[in-house]
Amino acid sequence: MSNPSYQADTPLIAPEDRIAEWERVLETQTDPLLDHAPPSPPVEVAAATMALTGVLLAGGKGRRMGGPKAFLTLKGRPVLEWMVERLRSLCDEFLVVASMETITQSWPTLHKNTGIPLKEFDFLTLRNPGVRVLADNLPNCGPMGGILTGLAGASHPWAFVAACDSPLVTARLARVLLRHAEGAQIVVAEYEGRPQPLLALYHRSVGPQILERVKGNRLKMMDLLKDDAIRVHTVSEAEWRRWNVPPHTFINLNTPEDLDQVQGWLNDPAWSEEREN
């Protein structure tokens, strides 16, 4: 399971070491299924101003998009870089979690200062301090595997998880979720009647429960949110709207038409991004 960070610098604890630690947690349970294990101790209360780790999931083959979403651009800039900028006021660390296939096949880019060909993720980390790329420790496990790798590599107890196809994400949403974090392990917002687990807060203490689900091939994100052994707090749409979180925060880029629509918004001087942090 060993899989070092793609960047030379490393987290306080290597992801594979923390996952091994969670493996030991599972082994000490009287019942191997965490669904029936004693509740874990309360997590610390998250202040609305605390620093977070931003976990950006750069997985998915983007079949409807025609290529990997991790390499999409808006206004000539990588979507991932766009997201880092929008979350920078709250996150002082970013972990881009991608499959090894995505990392090795990232599109070559010519560094403007040295003329040296770089891969897309190299370019992203060079231009954005605090951004590291982690190869997914649990490939082919969908978003749940990516979240587990991100939590395992995070320096902070709380991580804001976002999929790389959500370029209009705002730090304001994360701050609203933090207001509801006391006693929770996952804090998720509802949008149009459905919880949004790929724009949500995850506490590192949920790692063993997620690992147990991954080991059992129970990979559906909505089922994770229904797990009685996990303390999930759902923030209603009325609540996040009360704090003026713009609804376009939840827009996903699934098709070229979606990309063209967002591109058009950003190119229109009359359109306001409402991206106050």
Secondary structure, DSSP 8 states (H G I E B T S, - for coil): ----BSSSS--SS-HHHHHHHHHHHHHT-SSS-GGGS----------TT--EEEEEE-----TTTTS-GGG-EETTEEHHHHHHHHHTTTEEEEEEEE-HHHHHT--EEE-TTT--EEEHHHHHHHHSTTEEEEE-SSTTSHHHHHHHHHHHH-SSSEEEEEETT-TT--HHHHHHHHTT-TT-SEEEEEETTEEEEEEEEEEGGGHHHHHHHHHTT---HHHHHT-TTS-EEEE-HHHHHHTT--GGGG----SHHHHHHHHHHHH-TT-------
